[in-house]
Amino acid sequence: MSNDKVFVIIPCYNEAAAIRKTVENLLTVRPDAIAVVIDDGSKDNSVEEVKKIHSDRVVSLVQPFNCGIGTTVETGLLYAYRHNAAYAVKFDGDGQHLAEEIELLLAPLRSGEADLTIGSRFLVVGDGFKSTFIRRIGIKFFQMLCWVLTRKTMTDNTSGFRGYNQEALAFAAKNYPSFDYPEPEENILFIRNKFRVKEVPCKMNLRQGGTSSISALKAVYYMVKVSLAMLMAALRSPVRERKN
Amino acid sequence: MTLIQYIALFGSLCFLVTVFWAIHRGILSAGYALLWIVVTCGMIVLAWAPRLLNYVAMLIQVYTPPFVLVLFMLGGMILLLFQQSIIISRQTEKLKRLTEEVTLLKAEKADKNNAEK
């Protein structure tokens, strides 16, 4: 029997400044949520900050050492999968994602319209996400590469705000890319494995604390690495055939 | 036999002893040990009978026999590196799975301890 609660997967690395506020806000906004915080060997007191939250709806998973974002997310997805979660949502610990927007990710999953939903900052009409010029070039490049590899237009390939139904969760818990920046590769992987992937317009906040995993100096290196990972994902033979 | 042959033979035998020492100490697993024993045996044979190189060079129409050695060494190294990359990738995947299981078991244990209190 599936668990009706929404398992919210929150990877955490040196997010002591924001993690407590983020989780507490999530629990207030979503009474049906179980926050699964996975610490990826933080050097600050992120783990202690999570322990300060007195709620039986918080699960704290602490990895023995720093494994990277891919493994951290997969650990959370595996936890949700083993607890028969009907739906799981990936949510950033730095306060970038809005708990109020989770329902936007869940609606297409509940209606059976999609298996994986991705919150896109660029589909928001009017008050869209403002980004730097270099970043916009990168985003356009990933859009193009994703289209070339899958023939599907994804406007926000790097968005980490995602919703999974049970089928997508079962797949992700075993096949999540163990890469530094897994989202664009994850898109290719899901599309190639014939999951129904849908983007939904979502607003996002500026970071509340912590440091971004991508500095300006690393941008080019990031682009090359992510592009190669996307190509590799497209080359891999699909591991799943869609039923029906 | 020439001086260089004696040196090559001595070097190869030393390497063979090193391989057996590593097996004895348990720091080299059986699969790799076999590979390195075969490589060392090849080195000993070539040190003993370097004319074999001339013969192989003639067979595959390489005019300078030492190039045959370079060719085989390079080819062997590339294959070995590729095989090592595959092994590292597999080990990384296993390590990832293991880490995930440890993380989940730790949480489960903490839950049980809290429930008992």
Interface residues (C-beta under 8 A of the other chain):
Chain A: I38 V59 S60 L61 V62 Q63 P64 F65 C67 T71 E74 T75 L78 Y79 R82 S178
Chain B: T92 E93 K96 T99 E100 V102 T103 L104 K106 A107
